Amino acid sequence: MTKIKDLRSMGREELNSKLDELRKEMIKNNAQIATGTTPKNPGQIREIKKTIARILTIVNTEAKKKEASVHTPKKSMKKTKKQTEEKING
């Protein structure tokens, strides 16, 4: 089982390689199930799925953080009542 703390400390490339490795392992386990043989460790399938979900969650949250920092909200184009009065009187 890979802890989330360990996953967060990994870089983007490491996470992608770990994700590929886990997906290959899932394919192997699914093939065993499809042929009718029981996997060596049935609980491992559940752990692999959870770890894949954790990795994808980390990657998506990092992407959203980067996107949020790049796009700053625009200032409102609405003028306040005070600004409008100053323009008229001023």
PyMOL commands that set and color helices and strands:
alter all, ss='L'
color gray80, all
select helices_A, chain A and resi 4-9+12-35+42-70+81-89
alter helices_A, ss='H'
color red, helices_A
deselect
rebuild
show_as cartoon
